[in-house]
């Protein structure tokens, strides 16, 4: 049986540094994430959006709002890594963020538009980076020191991971 928490499997970083080809692939995944999320939620009714993707999990609506929340944090983490010497980055209580009024009351379309705009800027930044910049890093309270390469791979996975939560829910529920 597939673990509904990880429809594409858990994140794994194969090596410390990525190849140029791997970077291009991950940047392409980040570029495509907003359109993939938009497709995943397209045509869902309010009741469907309020359906958890798994027992005890977030609703499709919460997932759709979580991606821009998380990726805004990611974008800032990249900028900090590129402008400071191994800064300590802050965590946030994503589960608590998912319970706030903006998640319950804001139309999903607003978060889709936010993700579009954010990823346009993020991809411009990512495509400009040098080999040396991909090796820069940040310190995370739980992850320790991670490189920009690691962040790139992790957030490319993160977008696919959460889109798959919604698409797999649609498939299981016959909403396609």
Backbone as a chain_set.jsonl record, in Angstrom:
{"seq": "XXXXXXXXXXXXXXXXXXXXXXXXXXXXXXXXXXXXXXXXXXXXXXXXXXXXXXXXXXXXXXXXXXXXXXXXXXXXXXXXXXXXXXXXXXXXXXXXXXXXXXXXXXXXXXXXXXXXXXXXXXXXXXXXXXXXXXXXXXXXXXXXXXXXXXXXXXXXXXXXXXXXXXXXXXXXXXXX", "coords": {"N": [[0.841, -1.186, 0.0], [0.492, 2.227, -0.772], [2.02, 4.952, 0.885], [0.094, 7.478, 1.901], [0.969, 9.905, 2.818], [3.298, 10.41, 1.453], [3.149, 10.538, -1.577], [4.883, 10.584, -3.771], [7.072, 9.536, -2.699], [9.469, 9.913, 0.027], [11.605, 12.824, 0.509], [14.844, 12.694, -0.855], [18.263, 13.303, -0.955], [20.615, 12.718, -3.239], [23.377, 13.24, -3.599], [25.943, 15.42, -2.3], [26.477, 17.694, -3.912], [24.881, 18.978, -6.813], [24.651, 18.102, -10.299], [25.031, 20.115, -13.265], [23.037, 19.46, -15.065], [21.14, 18.19, -13.381], [20.46, 20.382, -11.789], [19.244, 22.06, -13.706], [17.014, 20.486, -14.286], [15.678, 20.464, -11.78], [15.176, 23.199, -11.47], [13.446, 23.556, -13.616], [11.303, 22.021, -12.66], [10.512, 23.592, -10.478], [9.743, 25.854, -11.899], [7.521, 24.838, -13.216], [5.748, 24.181, -11.202], [3.64, 26.033, -10.273], [1.725, 25.935, -12.409], [1.15, 23.215, -12.409], [-0.017, 22.915, -9.871], [-2.247, 24.544, -10.232], [-3.608, 23.097, -12.23], [-4.139, 20.813, -10.722], [-6.059, 21.612, -8.826], [-8.057, 22.562, -10.384], [-11.419, 22.992, -11.214], [-12.381, 21.828, -8.879], [-14.875, 21.586, -6.403], [-16.07, 23.664, -3.642], [-16.579, 21.863, -1.512], [-15.056, 19.653, -2.258], [-12.501, 20.825, -2.211], [-12.293, 21.104, 0.504], [-11.806, 18.594, 1.429], [-9.852, 16.249, 3.141], [-6.615, 15.104, 2.095], [-5.733, 12.755, 3.077], [-6.583, 10.56, 5.823], [-6.677, 12.495, 8.727], [-5.03, 14.358, 7.578], [-4.126, 17.42, 5.82], [-6.538, 19.495, 4.131], [-7.364, 19.715, 0.618], [-7.574, 22.405, 0.026], [-6.031, 23.567, 2.103], [-3.528, 22.532, 1.416], [-3.146, 23.769, -1.063], [-2.914, 26.448, -0.287], [-0.742, 26.217, 1.385], [1.53, 25.769, -0.245], [2.368, 28.341, -1.484], [2.883, 29.666, 0.964], [5.002, 28.139, 2.072], [6.872, 28.274, -0.03], [7.364, 30.968, -0.214], [8.816, 31.296, 2.147], [10.942, 29.643, 1.402], [12.042, 31.047, -0.786], [13.014, 33.327, 0.522], [14.909, 32.046, 2.111], [16.741, 31.185, 0.162], [17.632, 33.69, -0.762], [18.817, 34.675, 1.566], [20.876, 32.779, 1.874], [22.422, 33.441, -0.301], [23.333, 35.963, 0.236], [24.37, 36.251, 2.766], [26.727, 34.943, 5.166], [26.42, 31.705, 5.651], [23.805, 31.857, 7.083], [21.657, 31.443, 9.957], [18.616, 30.007, 9.562], [15.128, 30.507, 10.066], [12.605, 28.406, 11.424], [9.13, 27.569, 10.888], [5.797, 27.209, 12.063], [4.168, 25.29, 10.234], [1.837, 23.728, 10.302], [0.245, 25.169, 12.06], [0.015, 27.545, 10.633], [-1.599, 26.64, 8.586], [-4.064, 26.569, 9.754], [-4.987, 29.131, 10.009], [-7.045, 32.075, 9.414], [-6.689, 33.197, 6.84], [-6.179, 31.004, 5.259], [-8.523, 29.518, 5.457], [-10.428, 31.345, 4.465], [-9.604, 32.768, 2.192], [-9.889, 32.835, -1.316], [-8.752, 30.058, -3.253], [-7.649, 30.735, -5.678], [-6.246, 33.119, -5.249], [-3.937, 32.278, -3.9], [-2.899, 30.678, -5.923], [-2.265, 32.607, -7.86], [-0.375, 34.069, -6.394], [1.62, 32.125, -6.086], [2.328, 31.779, -8.783], [3.479, 34.348, -9.412], [5.552, 34.49, -7.5], [7.144, 32.242, -8.193], [7.972, 32.989, -10.743], [9.831, 35.058, -10.216], [11.603, 33.624, -8.582], [12.607, 31.623, -10.267], [14.005, 33.164, -12.15], [16.03, 34.106, -10.472], [17.229, 31.618, -9.712], [18.18, 30.636, -12.184], [20.248, 32.344, -12.635], [22.363, 31.696, -11.033], [25.715, 30.828, -10.065], [28.123, 28.109, -10.081], [29.576, 28.299, -7.709], [27.777, 29.74, -6.126], [25.683, 27.911, -5.836], [26.857, 26.211, -4.041], [26.89, 27.575, -1.685], [25.461, 28.053, 1.626], [22.979, 27.505, 4.243], [22.046, 27.451, 7.703], [19.968, 25.313, 9.41], [17.74, 24.763, 12.096], [16.841, 22.082, 12.384], [17.828, 20.621, 10.201], [20.525, 21.122, 10.041], [23.572, 22.238, 8.458], [22.839, 23.129, 5.187], [23.153, 23.125, 1.647], [22.681, 25.458, -1.099], [22.204, 23.95, -3.367], [21.054, 21.668, -2.131], [18.741, 22.842, -1.043], [17.49, 23.578, -3.432], [16.926, 21.06, -4.631], [15.271, 20.01, -2.629], [13.051, 21.788, -2.527], [12.076, 21.603, -5.119], [11.217, 18.956, -5.074], [9.309, 19.312, -3.04], [7.219, 20.868, -4.166], [6.234, 19.06, -6.142], [5.51, 16.954, -4.467], [3.349, 18.0, -2.884], [1.494, 18.722, -4.876], [0.979, 16.179, -5.814], [-0.376, 15.171, -3.604], [-2.9, 16.293, -3.942], [-3.615, 15.487, -6.58], [-3.555, 12.712, -6.314], [-5.575, 12.364, -4.433], [-7.751, 13.232, -5.973], [-7.771, 11.185, -7.891], [-8.27, 8.883, -6.293], [-10.807, 9.545, -5.361], [-12.241, 9.669, -7.661], [-12.532, 12.057, -9.076], [-11.631, 13.019, -11.49]], "CA": [[0.0, 0.0, 0.0], [1.225, 3.476, -0.854], [1.905, 5.855, 2.019], [-0.591, 8.667, 1.405], [1.741, 11.094, 3.195], [4.404, 10.585, 0.508], [2.723, 9.907, -2.83], [6.021, 10.441, -4.687], [8.171, 9.08, -1.858], [10.097, 10.965, 0.831], [12.727, 13.544, -0.105], [16.195, 12.122, -0.728], [19.331, 14.01, -1.672], [21.527, 11.648, -3.658], [24.771, 13.622, -3.387], [26.104, 16.75, -1.701], [26.376, 18.711, -4.96], [24.133, 18.571, -7.998], [25.244, 18.388, -11.602], [24.34, 21.187, -13.987], [21.818, 18.854, -15.635], [20.188, 18.027, -12.279], [19.975, 21.728, -11.429], [18.284, 22.491, -14.739], [15.788, 19.719, -14.089], [14.98, 20.938, -10.584], [14.673, 24.548, -11.766], [12.261, 23.356, -14.467], [10.207, 21.569, -11.793], [10.043, 24.762, -9.733], [9.039, 26.696, -12.865], [6.253, 24.2, -13.586], [4.915, 23.909, -10.032], [2.377, 26.773, -10.209], [0.769, 25.401, -13.391], [0.751, 21.877, -11.948], [-0.966, 23.101, -8.774], [-3.479, 25.092, -10.827], [-4.288, 21.952, -12.854], [-4.574, 19.876, -9.686], [-7.267, 22.09, -8.14], [-9.025, 23.049, -11.375], [-12.741, 22.385, -11.238], [-12.814, 21.266, -7.604], [-15.914, 22.331, -5.696], [-15.66, 23.995, -2.277], [-16.602, 20.66, -0.687], [-13.892, 18.854, -2.636], [-11.329, 21.514, -1.679], [-12.274, 20.924, 1.955], [-11.605, 17.164, 1.7], [-8.45, 15.918, 3.452], [-5.978, 14.199, 1.135], [-5.582, 11.483, 3.792], [-7.143, 10.685, 7.17], [-5.847, 13.298, 9.614], [-4.17, 15.252, 6.8], [-4.667, 18.697, 5.382], [-7.478, 19.496, 3.014], [-6.785, 20.201, -0.645], [-7.486, 23.865, 0.169], [-4.86, 23.868, 2.936], [-2.332, 22.219, 0.625], [-2.994, 24.81, -2.086], [-2.428, 27.672, 0.375], [0.558, 25.922, 1.994], [2.652, 25.881, -1.189], [2.969, 29.673, -1.496], [3.456, 29.971, 2.284], [6.286, 27.471, 2.172], [7.808, 28.717, -1.051], [7.809, 32.313, 0.187], [9.906, 31.04, 3.091], [12.064, 29.1, 0.638], [12.632, 32.142, -1.563], [13.803, 34.118, 1.473], [16.056, 31.225, 2.496], [17.705, 31.269, -0.934], [18.219, 35.03, -0.774], [19.722, 34.749, 2.711], [22.05, 31.958, 1.563], [23.225, 34.106, -1.328], [23.779, 37.302, 0.644], [24.966, 36.211, 4.098], [27.598, 33.786, 5.366], [25.747, 30.609, 6.345], [22.877, 32.355, 8.102], [20.717, 30.542, 10.62], [17.269, 30.313, 9.078], [14.083, 30.25, 11.037], [11.538, 27.48, 11.087], [7.803, 28.119, 11.156], [4.821, 26.17, 12.401], [3.324, 25.196, 9.047], [0.536, 23.197, 10.694], [-0.522, 26.273, 12.644], [-0.293, 28.464, 9.532], [-2.691, 26.035, 7.81], [-5.322, 26.757, 10.488], [-5.311, 30.557, 10.096], [-8.203, 32.546, 8.654], [-6.405, 33.422, 5.416], [-6.274, 29.706, 4.582], [-9.954, 29.157, 5.414], [-11.319, 32.329, 3.85], [-9.1, 33.33, 0.932], [-10.061, 31.928, -2.456], [-7.543, 29.348, -3.679], [-7.1, 31.465, -6.825], [-5.283, 34.113, -4.754], [-2.665, 31.575, -3.671], [-2.376, 30.254, -7.23], [-1.636, 33.787, -8.456], [0.821, 34.363, -5.604], [2.632, 31.132, -6.447], [2.786, 32.144, -10.134], [4.376, 35.504, -9.353], [6.73, 34.125, -6.722], [7.998, 31.32, -8.947], [8.61, 33.727, -11.841], [11.036, 35.7, -9.673], [12.501, 32.6, -8.051], [13.267, 30.958, -11.388], [14.998, 34.115, -12.667], [17.161, 34.045, -9.541], [17.897, 30.316, -9.795], [18.886, 30.51, -13.467], [21.404, 33.253, -12.651], [23.37, 31.293, -10.049], [26.962, 30.181, -10.472], [28.502, 26.89, -9.359], [29.974, 28.714, -6.368], [26.577, 30.141, -5.379], [24.937, 26.699, -5.482], [27.547, 25.577, -2.917], [26.652, 28.353, -0.461], [24.525, 27.335, 2.477], [22.286, 28.058, 5.403], [21.945, 26.529, 8.841], [18.577, 25.107, 9.815], [17.757, 24.113, 13.412], [16.621, 20.642, 12.292], [18.568, 20.012, 9.094], [21.944, 21.452, 10.091], [23.987, 23.044, 7.307], [22.421, 22.623, 3.886], [23.595, 23.98, 0.543], [21.67, 25.941, -2.037], [21.857, 22.758, -4.152], [20.125, 20.861, -1.337], [17.468, 23.572, -1.009], [16.893, 23.478, -4.761], [16.359, 19.716, -4.784], [14.215, 19.828, -1.645], [11.844, 22.535, -2.876], [11.52, 21.006, -6.35], [10.451, 17.81, -4.569], [8.192, 19.793, -2.221], [6.109, 21.225, -5.049], [5.686, 17.821, -6.718], [4.951, 16.218, -3.336], [2.035, 18.51, -2.51], [0.592, 18.568, -6.027], [0.58, 14.764, -5.823], [-1.41, 14.976, -2.584], [-4.2, 16.661, -4.522], [-3.94, 14.644, -7.742], [-3.862, 11.346, -5.865], [-6.911, 12.451, -3.838], [-8.703, 13.268, -7.097], [-7.841, 9.84, -8.483], [-8.936, 7.984, -5.359], [-12.208, 9.926, -5.223], [-12.872, 9.659, -8.981], [-12.859, 13.448, -9.435], [-10.921, 13.426, -12.715]], "C": [[0.883, 1.245, 0.0], [0.988, 4.309, 0.397], [1.319, 7.165, 1.503], [0.129, 9.962, 1.788], [2.791, 11.43, 2.149], [4.064, 9.938, -0.83], [3.83, 9.771, -3.874], [7.254, 9.942, -3.942], [8.753, 10.228, -1.061], [11.261, 11.619, 0.083], [14.025, 12.808, 0.179], [17.159, 12.972, -1.55], [20.398, 12.975, -1.963], [22.993, 11.973, -3.404], [24.816, 15.046, -2.854], [25.904, 17.866, -2.719], [25.635, 18.129, -6.159], [24.958, 18.831, -9.255], [24.461, 19.531, -12.245], [23.018, 20.676, -14.564], [20.742, 18.669, -14.561], [19.609, 19.379, -11.871], [18.939, 22.21, -12.429], [16.953, 21.768, -14.581], [14.992, 20.204, -12.892], [14.431, 22.351, -10.785], [13.434, 24.452, -12.652], [11.07, 22.899, -13.634], [9.642, 22.724, -10.977], [9.277, 25.694, -10.671], [7.648, 26.146, -13.182], [5.281, 24.05, -12.419], [3.618, 24.729, -9.986], [1.321, 26.242, -11.19], [0.269, 24.027, -12.967], [-0.251, 21.984, -10.796], [-2.304, 23.607, -9.313], [-4.285, 23.96, -11.482], [-4.862, 21.011, -11.805], [-5.876, 20.311, -9.022], [-8.369, 22.523, -9.098], [-10.333, 22.262, -11.298], [-13.204, 21.773, -9.928], [-13.845, 22.182, -6.947], [-15.387, 22.73, -4.317], [-15.625, 22.766, -1.363], [-15.401, 19.763, -0.993], [-12.609, 19.488, -2.108], [-11.191, 21.316, -0.174], [-12.165, 19.454, 2.363], [-10.137, 16.916, 2.02], [-7.876, 14.933, 2.429], [-5.698, 12.828, 1.746], [-6.248, 11.666, 5.15], [-6.176, 11.448, 8.079], [-4.943, 14.287, 8.9], [-4.859, 16.566, 6.479], [-5.7, 18.496, 4.287], [-6.741, 19.956, 1.753], [-6.624, 21.717, -0.6], [-6.249, 24.249, 0.985], [-3.562, 23.601, 2.188], [-2.079, 23.331, -0.392], [-2.494, 26.12, -1.49], [-1.04, 27.456, 0.998], [1.714, 26.134, 1.01], [3.19, 27.304, -1.287], [3.53, 30.09, -0.135], [4.864, 29.399, 2.39], [7.301, 28.043, 1.19], [8.204, 30.178, -0.869], [8.961, 32.193, 1.173], [11.145, 30.529, 2.354], [12.797, 30.194, -0.128], [13.517, 33.006, -0.656], [15.043, 33.343, 1.905], [17.14, 31.251, 1.419], [18.398, 32.624, -0.918], [19.183, 35.208, 0.403], [21.007, 33.965, 2.435], [22.984, 32.671, 0.597], [23.829, 35.426, -0.877], [24.43, 37.349, 2.018], [25.83, 34.951, 4.201], [26.906, 32.771, 6.27], [24.81, 31.087, 7.456], [22.055, 31.228, 8.714], [19.331, 30.956, 10.125], [16.245, 29.866, 10.11], [13.109, 29.2, 10.517], [10.21, 28.206, 11.27], [6.854, 26.955, 11.374], [3.804, 26.045, 11.275], [1.935, 24.648, 9.368], [-0.36, 24.259, 11.301], [-0.9, 27.3, 11.576], [-1.508, 27.956, 8.761], [-4.045, 26.196, 8.48], [-5.787, 28.204, 10.5], [-6.427, 30.947, 9.125], [-7.904, 32.743, 7.17], [-6.47, 32.128, 4.627], [-7.739, 29.302, 4.431], [-10.765, 30.054, 4.495], [-10.853, 32.919, 2.524], [-9.363, 32.35, -0.2], [-8.72, 31.315, -2.87], [-6.869, 30.091, -4.831], [-6.06, 32.5, -6.398], [-3.929, 33.454, -4.516], [-2.061, 31.05, -4.966], [-1.665, 31.415, -7.912], [-0.35, 34.166, -7.727], [1.945, 33.401, -5.966], [3.191, 31.405, -7.843], [3.831, 33.253, -10.075], [5.67, 35.168, -8.62], [7.677, 33.251, -7.534], [8.631, 31.997, -10.157], [9.89, 34.382, -11.354], [12.058, 34.671, -9.242], [13.284, 31.931, -9.171], [14.305, 31.883, -12.033], [16.24, 34.073, -11.775], [17.936, 32.741, -9.706], [18.708, 30.166, -11.076], [20.127, 31.385, -13.534], [22.571, 32.754, -11.807], [24.57, 30.583, -10.671], [27.164, 28.902, -9.66], [28.833, 27.224, -7.896], [28.748, 29.09, -5.521], [25.725, 28.93, -4.982], [25.566, 25.973, -4.291], [27.36, 26.339, -1.602], [25.615, 27.63, 0.392], [23.872, 28.174, 3.548], [22.352, 27.012, 6.51], [20.491, 26.517, 9.292], [18.599, 24.378, 11.157], [17.578, 22.594, 13.357], [17.478, 19.937, 11.262], [20.069, 20.179, 9.228], [22.307, 22.338, 8.909], [23.523, 22.367, 6.031], [22.831, 23.636, 2.82], [22.411, 24.486, -0.262], [21.261, 24.796, -2.961], [20.819, 21.91, -3.417], [18.753, 21.53, -1.289], [16.742, 23.468, -2.344], [16.217, 22.123, -4.946], [15.161, 19.527, -3.857], [12.934, 20.554, -2.064], [11.259, 22.115, -4.221], [10.668, 19.795, -5.968], [9.19, 18.284, -3.856], [6.988, 20.168, -3.075], [5.439, 19.992, -5.635], [4.946, 17.009, -5.665], [3.523, 16.692, -3.023], [1.045, 18.497, -3.671], [0.091, 17.127, -6.081], [-0.42, 14.444, -4.717], [-2.788, 15.227, -3.189], [-4.555, 15.751, -5.691], [-4.247, 13.216, -7.329], [-5.219, 11.305, -5.157], [-7.968, 12.433, -4.935], [-8.883, 11.882, -7.698], [-8.603, 8.88, -7.577], [-10.44, 8.258, -5.265], [-12.95, 9.913, -6.564], [-13.296, 11.045, -9.451], [-12.194, 13.904, -10.719], [-11.833, 13.659, -13.882]], "O": [[1.898, 1.297, 0.694], [-0.13, 4.36, 0.908], [1.976, 7.884, 0.75], [-0.076, 10.997, 1.154], [3.141, 12.597, 1.97], [4.629, 8.901, -1.179], [3.731, 8.932, -4.769], [8.354, 9.927, -4.494], [8.563, 11.391, -1.417], [11.822, 11.043, -0.849], [14.275, 12.359, 1.298], [16.884, 13.309, -2.702], [21.01, 12.422, -1.05], [23.77, 11.093, -3.035], [23.837, 15.786, -2.95], [25.243, 18.865, -2.433], [25.753, 16.944, -6.47], [25.85, 19.679, -9.262], [23.359, 19.864, -11.808], [22.01, 21.382, -14.549], [19.569, 18.957, -14.8], [18.407, 19.5, -11.636], [17.882, 22.711, -12.046], [15.891, 22.372, -14.726], [13.771, 20.342, -12.97], [13.335, 22.661, -10.318], [12.474, 25.195, -12.453], [9.945, 23.339, -13.873], [8.427, 22.826, -10.804], [8.262, 26.265, -10.272], [6.708, 26.912, -13.391], [4.094, 23.813, -12.641], [2.569, 24.16, -9.683], [0.151, 26.116, -10.829], [-0.907, 23.711, -13.147], [-1.224, 21.23, -10.748], [-3.365, 23.145, -8.892], [-5.5, 23.879, -11.307], [-5.954, 20.471, -11.983], [-6.711, 19.47, -8.69], [-9.486, 22.818, -8.674], [-10.34, 21.031, -11.316], [-14.314, 21.245, -9.86], [-13.693, 23.404, -6.943], [-14.372, 22.199, -3.867], [-14.73, 22.647, -0.526], [-14.804, 19.185, -0.084], [-11.726, 18.785, -1.614], [-10.082, 21.359, 0.358], [-12.408, 19.113, 3.521], [-9.263, 17.326, 1.256], [-8.578, 14.037, 1.959], [-5.455, 11.858, 1.028], [-6.459, 12.797, 5.588], [-5.003, 11.092, 8.187], [-4.165, 14.988, 9.547], [-6.02, 16.784, 6.825], [-5.729, 17.468, 3.611], [-5.644, 20.51, 1.822], [-5.65, 22.255, -1.126], [-5.505, 25.152, 0.602], [-2.602, 24.362, 2.314], [-0.946, 23.78, -0.565], [-1.722, 26.831, -2.132], [-0.258, 28.399, 1.122], [2.77, 26.631, 1.402], [4.404, 27.475, -1.179], [4.541, 30.789, -0.075], [5.803, 30.105, 2.757], [8.458, 28.268, 1.546], [9.272, 30.586, -1.325], [9.964, 32.899, 1.056], [12.266, 30.941, 2.655], [14.026, 30.254, -0.117], [14.633, 33.368, -1.03], [16.116, 33.927, 2.048], [18.327, 31.33, 1.735], [19.62, 32.697, -1.047], [20.241, 35.82, 0.254], [22.102, 34.442, 2.732], [24.203, 32.515, 0.676], [24.731, 35.953, -1.528], [24.986, 38.378, 2.4], [25.676, 34.014, 3.418], [26.818, 32.952, 7.484], [25.004, 30.758, 8.627], [21.794, 30.206, 8.08], [18.931, 32.113, 10.256], [16.487, 28.963, 10.911], [12.831, 29.125, 9.32], [10.179, 29.337, 11.756], [7.103, 25.842, 10.909], [2.716, 26.616, 11.344], [0.954, 25.07, 8.756], [-1.572, 24.258, 11.09], [-1.997, 27.859, 11.605], [-2.35, 28.745, 8.332], [-5.075, 25.983, 7.842], [-6.893, 28.48, 10.964], [-6.708, 30.244, 8.155], [-8.765, 32.486, 6.328], [-6.786, 32.15, 3.437], [-8.14, 28.798, 3.382], [-11.684, 29.589, 3.821], [-11.654, 33.517, 1.806], [-9.089, 31.158, -0.062], [-7.686, 31.982, -2.838], [-5.643, 30.074, -4.942], [-5.09, 32.729, -7.12], [-2.893, 34.006, -4.887], [-0.839, 30.983, -5.094], [-0.587, 31.238, -8.479], [0.642, 34.538, -8.354], [3.091, 33.816, -6.134], [4.395, 31.277, -8.063], [4.927, 33.117, -10.618], [6.757, 35.525, -9.074], [8.883, 33.498, -7.558], [9.728, 31.614, -10.562], [10.928, 34.275, -12.008], [13.25, 34.826, -9.506], [14.486, 31.699, -9.041], [15.379, 31.422, -12.422], [17.366, 34.01, -12.271], [19.161, 32.757, -9.826], [19.812, 29.622, -11.048], [20.973, 31.187, -14.406], [23.658, 33.329, -11.861], [24.454, 29.85, -11.652], [26.461, 28.653, -8.68], [28.42, 26.518, -6.976], [28.7, 28.784, -4.33], [25.116, 28.925, -3.913], [24.889, 25.205, -3.607], [27.642, 25.806, -0.529], [24.964, 26.696, -0.077], [24.161, 29.356, 3.731], [22.671, 25.847, 6.273], [19.877, 27.559, 9.522], [19.401, 23.463, 11.34], [18.117, 21.887, 14.208], [17.819, 18.767, 11.438], [20.824, 19.446, 8.589], [21.475, 23.095, 8.411], [23.778, 21.182, 5.815], [22.85, 24.843, 3.062], [21.288, 24.002, -0.119], [20.085, 24.68, -3.306], [19.825, 21.485, -4.007], [17.728, 20.873, -1.47], [15.524, 23.292, -2.384], [15.064, 22.053, -5.371], [14.151, 18.947, -4.256], [11.845, 19.989, -1.965], [10.056, 22.26, -4.436], [9.554, 19.622, -6.462], [8.117, 17.713, -4.05], [5.857, 19.819, -2.737], [4.212, 19.888, -5.628], [3.885, 16.446, -5.935], [2.605, 15.88, -2.912], [-0.146, 18.276, -3.45], [-1.082, 16.883, -6.361], [-1.234, 13.534, -4.874], [-3.724, 14.458, -2.968], [-5.692, 15.287, -5.781], [-5.108, 12.572, -7.928], [-5.94, 10.313, -5.27], [-8.959, 11.709, -4.841], [-10.003, 11.456, -7.98], [-9.48, 8.148, -8.038], [-11.243, 7.338, -5.11], [-14.162, 10.125, -6.597], [-14.303, 11.189, -10.143], [-12.198, 15.101, -11.005], [-11.369, 14.004, -14.969]]}, "num_chains": 1, "name": "protein.A"}
